[in-house]
Amino acid sequence: MKQTKKTIKLRRHRRIRSKVVGTAERPRISVFKSTRYTYLQAIDDATGKTIAYASTRSQKPAKEAKVVTKGKEGFQTARMAAAFTAGKVLGEQLKAAHIKKGVFDRGGFQYTAIVKSAAEGVRAGGITL
């Protein structure tokens, strides 16, 4: 079978998911990155329910990302700034739900740029990863 980018990513995702499991006290924070938007959600794997979610598609993170300057926060692109803001929104939602810790699931993506910015945003929101 030919190894394509898609099959390699799926294998990497399955390998990560075999080790990362979320609970009610420590949910799995999953990241999905499309070509245009970044989606984050906190999932309780024991019940299979989503506790909280945020995305760069919603209006709040996108508007706040435009305010962030390149030099001040060190972001290279607007998508990285938007992912950081979406992560911060998710962190605040989890904090309001009295959740202090989470397990980060990068979803088969490399931990650089947008995925890293999203994780840093969740940490900035007050959640320990």
N, C-alpha and C positions, 0 to 999 in steps of 0.2 A: 504494500500500500504506500502510495506516495505521501510524503510528509508536506503538507501545506501549512501556511501560517495559521489557518483556522484550526486544523487538527492539532497542531503544536500547542496553541492557546487552550484548546479544550482539554488536552492531557494535563497541562499545567494547572488548569482550574480544578480538575478532578483531584489532582494530587493535593492541592491546598485544602479543598473541602473535606478530604478524608481526615485531616488533622484539626481543622478549625470547626468548633461547635459552639453555638450560642445557647445561653440559658436565660431564664427570666431575670436573674440578678446581673448577669454579664452577657448581654446580647451580642450577636455577630453583626458587625457593621460592614455591610456589603457595598462595594463600589462597582458601578457599571458605567462605562465610558463609551458613548457613541461618537460618531464623527462630529457632532455638533454640541451635544449636551453631556453633562455628568450627573448621574443619579446615585443617591446614597440612601440606604435604608438600614434600620436596626431591626434584626429578626430574632425572635425567640424560637429556636429550632425544636424545643421540646413540644411546643404546641403548634408550631408552624405558622405563627402570626407575626405580622409586621407591627412593631411597637411605634416607630416613628420613621418619617422619611423626609427628604429634602432633595432638591435638584436645582441645577442652574437654569432650568427651563422656567421655573417660577419667577415672578417679577422681583421679589425682594433681593435675592442674591445677585441677580443680574444688574440691578440698579446700584447696589452697594459696591459691586466690583468695579464699576466705572469711576467711583470716587477714589479708589485706591491708586496711588501713584506708583510708577515703576520703581523709582529709587528708594522710596520710603520702606516698603515691605519686601523688596527684593524679588518681586514677581517678574517673569520674563514675558508672559503673555496675559491677555485678558481672560483666557479660559482658565489659567492657573489661579488668578485672583478670584474668579467666579466660583471655582471649586473650593477654594479656601472659605469663602463666605458661606457656601452651601454646607460645608462641614461644620462651620461655627453655628449655623442655624440648627443643624441636627443635634449638635452637642447641647445647645440650650434647651431643645425639646426633651432630650433624655434627662437633663438635669431637672427639668420641671416634673418629670415622671419619677424622680428620686432614684435615678440610676447613676452610679458613679464610675463604673468600669465597663469596658467593652472589649471584644475581640475583633481585630481588624482582618477583613477578608478582601484581599485586593483583586479577587475575581479573575486571576490568570494574567492580569496586566502587570507590567514591570513597575516596581516601586520608584518611579521617577516622575518628575513634572506634575501632571494633573493629579495622579493618585496620591503622591506625596503631599501635595498642597491640600487635598481633601482630608488626609489623615491629620495634618497639622491644624487644620481648621477645627476638627472634632476635639483635638486636644485643647485648642484655644477656647472652645466652648465649655470646658471644664470636665471632660471625660478622660479617664486614664486608659490608654490602650496598651 
